Amino acid sequence: MRVTIKDVAKLAKVSPSTVTRVIQNKKTISEETKKRVRKAMKELNYHPNLNARSLVSSYSQVIGLVLPDDSDAFYQNPFFPSVFRGIAQIAAEHHYAIQIATGKDQKERLEAISQMVLGKRVDGLIFLYSQENDPLIQLVTEEQFPFLILGKSLSPFTPLVDNDNIQAGFDATQYFIKQGCQHIAFIGGSKKLYVTQDRYKGYQKALSDYQLSHDPQNTAFASEFLEEKGYQFIKRLLKHNPQIDAVITTDSLLAEGVCDYLAEKQLAIPTLSFDSINPKLKLAAYVDINSLELGRTSFTTILQIINDYKENRQICYRQLIPHRLIER
């Protein structure tokens, strides 16, 4: 026999209307009551009909995730699955579905976002990247549609969840400086990404604060986060400056290419990367950016934004998730 809202209400000792409001995540219901109702739903294996609810409430109970231009990076880079896991954990708790928006180019991605926003197919959007002059962000901003960025924005009115990447880049560089390194290479992703820009700024600031020279030829920026890019770049940088005594990479795939080259040439140059899981690579250290919490906080925040939107409130949420440097 199919379990109904009445069955859940009876087990939780509340009214059926209270169960409905819990499913809708109404703020008028106490956290204690929400926990009791959700526990009853779990025990009875009750799953609300999201389609029926969306017809009544005009809300879809779906959140859209917008992938970066290079969608391959989403599937290859361990950062994104970890963020996605954090998002999915909180989505499940609030009975939300997730829809992924992607496309082979900017035009296709813009079309996908337009359909989501104008067709009310999702209640809000989480952008899993941040970059300069993004037409997708311009679209949702003009439509006053609930969204947030996982990353940085220069606009003070853009909601976001991020790390302090300037400080993270500084900490990474300072780590090697305190180890006595003086010729530290920096290999980053695309310069149009704010995360690359900020970690590079932190790198430059650390060199300046410790009065070390900054040679632009000790840096390289990849258009794609690919292992072969890391391999090619460290090969080129070492050819220019054989004195390089440490390498900072902003991405684990780039770090893998660097480590492959160093192992192939039997070079003992310490390497550091940014990650959120203990890397299998032979790294001297890594900066844990806590991507699981980035994902969890992103979903919690987009729910706040959606609830504010329903109440015609405009609040800009800007959350910073702490990082930590872990020595291997």
N, C-alpha and C positions, 0 to 999 in steps of 0.2 A: 504494500500500500504506500502511495506517495505521501511523504511528509509535508505538512502544510505549516503556514505561519501560526495557526492556532495551536499546533502541537508544540512548536517552539515556545510560544507564549505560556502554555501550561507548564512546561518543564522549568522555564525561567521564572515563573510566578509573576508575570507581567501581562499587560493587555496586548492584543494583536497589533494595535496601533503603535505601541511602544516598540515592538519588534520591527515594524516598518521604519520607524524613525531611526532606530539603531542601524538598520541596513543603509539608510540614507545618510548616516553619519551626522545627524543633527546635533548641534551644539547644546540644545536644550536638554539632552539626555546626559545624565552623570556618567563618569567613567566607570564607576562601580556597576551600574546597570548595563552599560555596554559590554563589560567583561562577562557578566552573567548570561546575557543573551547570546553573545558569540560562543560561549562555552556550550550552551544548549544547542546551538546550531551545529557545532562540531560533533557533539555527542549523537545527534540525530541524523548527521550527514545531510543537513539541509542546505540546498543551494538556491539562492533567490533567482528568479527569472529576470535577468538584466534587460532583456528586450521589452518585456511588459512594463518594467519600471521606467524605462526611458520614454515610453509612450505617454505615461502618466505625468512624469516629472519634467519632461523635455530635456533631461540630462542622460547622457549615454552610459555613464559609469565606465568610461574608457579613457585612458591617458595615452597620448601619442608620444613616442620617442623619436626624435629627429637625429639621424646619424650624420656623421661628417661626410664631406665630399667623397673621400676615399673610403667607401664602405668596406673594402677588404680589410682595412685597419681594424674595423669593429670586430671582425671574426678572428683575426690573427693576433691582435694585441691583447694580452691578459688584463689590461686595465678595464676594457669595456665589459667583458663578462663579469668581472667583479662588481663594477658599478651596477650592471643590470641585475645581478643577484640581490644587491641591496634594495633596488627599486622594487623587484618582484616580491621580496619579503613583506614590505609594507603594503604593497598593492593587494596581496592576498589577504592581509589582515582586514583591509577595508573593502574587500569584495570588488576590486577594480580589475578590469581586463587591460591589457597593454597592446597597443598597435604600433608597429614600427613603420616609420616613413623614410623612404630612401629613393634613390634614382641614380641612373648612370651619369647624370650631369646636373648642373644647377637648375636648368629648365624643368627637368622631370621632377626634381625635388620640390621646386616651387609649385608645380601643378599638384603634387601629392598633398602638400601643406594647404593649398587653397581649397581642395576638396574636403579636407578634414575640418578646416576652420569654417568655411562658408556653409558647408553641409551639416555642421554641428555633429560631426561623427565622433568627436572626442570632446571631453570637458576641459582639457588643458593640454599643454605641450611642454615637454622637457627636451631642451636642446643639449645633446651630449658633446658639445664642442662650443668654442667661441672664437670668432674671427672678426676682422675689421670689415665694415661696410657690407654686412650680410643682408641681402634682399629678403631672405626668409624672416629675419627678425623685424625688418621694416614692415613686412606684411602684417604680422600678428600685432605689432605695436599700433599700426594704423587702424586695425580692426578692434583694438582694445580687447583682445582675446587673452585669457589666462595662460601665462607661460613663464618659464624661468630658464636660465642658462646655467649649464654646468661649466663654469669657467668665469672669465672676467668680462666686464663691459665698462666702457668709458662713460656711458650715460649713468647718472646717479639715479635714474628712474627705472632702471632695468633690474628685476629681481634675479638673484643668482645664488649659487652655492659653489664654493671654490676653496682652494688652499691659498696660503700666502706664498705664491710661487717665487716672488723676489727673495723673500727670506729663505725659502728652500734652496734656491740656487746659490745664495750666499753661504748657507750652512755647508752645502756640498763642497764648495770651493775652499772654504775655510778649513774643512776637514783635511784636505790634501796639503794645504799650506802649513798646517800644524804638524804634518808628517815630514816637513822639510822640502816639499815639492815646490819648484819655482817655474816650471814650464808646463803649465796645465792646459791641455787641449779641451775644447768644448765642441761637442757634436749634437746639434739640435734638430728639431723638425722644421716645418715650414715657418718662415718668418711672419707670415700673415696670421699665424695662430698666437693669441695672447699668451698662452702657456709657454711657448718658446721664447717670446719676447721677454717675459718676466723672469724666467730662469736665467736667461742670458744677462739681464740687467743685474741680477744677484751675483752672477759670476764676475761681471765687470766691477761691481762695487767691492767685492772681496779683494780682488787684485789691487784695486786702488787703495783701499784701506790699509793693506799690508805693503803698500809701496812696491808692488811687483809690476813689471812692464806688461802691457797688453798688446800682443802681436795678433792682428786680425788673421794672419796666415795660420794661426793655431786653432781657428774655428771653422766650422762647416755646418751647412744647413740643408737638410734633405727635404725634397718636395713630397716624398712618401716615406712612411715608417716601414722600411724594409731592411732585412738582414744584410742584403748585398750592399745597401747604401753605407751601412756602418763599416763594412769591410773595405769598400772603395775609399771612403773618407779617411780612415786611419792610415791606410797605405799612403795616401797623398800627403797627409799632414806630417807623417814621419819622414817622408822624402824631403819635405821642405825644412823640417826641424828635427833632426835625429835626437835632440836633447829633451824632447817631450818626456816627462817623467810621471805623468798621471793623465787620465782621460775621464771626462765627465760626459755622459750621454743622457739625454732627456727621455729616453724610451728604451724599453727592454729589447725590442727587436733590433734597434741600432746597436745596443750593447752586445747582442749576440754576434753580430757581424764583426765588431771590434775584437771580441774575445777569440773568435775563430782565426782572425789574422794574426793576433799576438801569439796564439798557440802554435800556429803554422810556422811562424818565424822564431819561435822559442824566445819571445821577449817578455820579460817580467815587469810589465808596466801596470801598476794598479789602476783598476777601472771602477767607476761608480755609475749607478743608474737610478732612476726613479721607478718604484714599483709598489705593490701593496701585498704581495705574497713573497715568501722567501725564495729568491731566484735560484734556479738550478745552475746558473752561470757562475764562473769563478770570479766573483767580484770582491773588491776590498771592502765595500760597504754599499748600502743602498738607502735611499730616502723613501720611507714608507709614507705614502700620501693618503693612506686610509680610504681607499676607493669604495670599500663596502659601506662605510659611513657616509661617504659622498652620495652614494645611491640612496641610502635610507633617508638621509636628510632632504635630498631632492624631492622625494615623493611626499614626505611629510609637509614640506613647504608648498608644493604645488596644490595640495589639498587645502592649505590655509588660504592660498590665493584664490582658489575656486570658491571657497565659502565666502571670502570677502567680496568676490564678484557677484555672488547671489544677493548679498546684502548691500550692493552699491557702495562698498568701501574700497578705497584705494590706498593700499599700504605696500611699500616696497621692501621686500625681505632680502637681506644680504647676509648670508651665513658663511663663516670661515671655518673649515675643518682643520684641526692641527695636524702637522706632520712630525716625523721624528727620524733622525738618522741612525741607522743600525749598522754597526761594524760587524763584519763577518769573522 
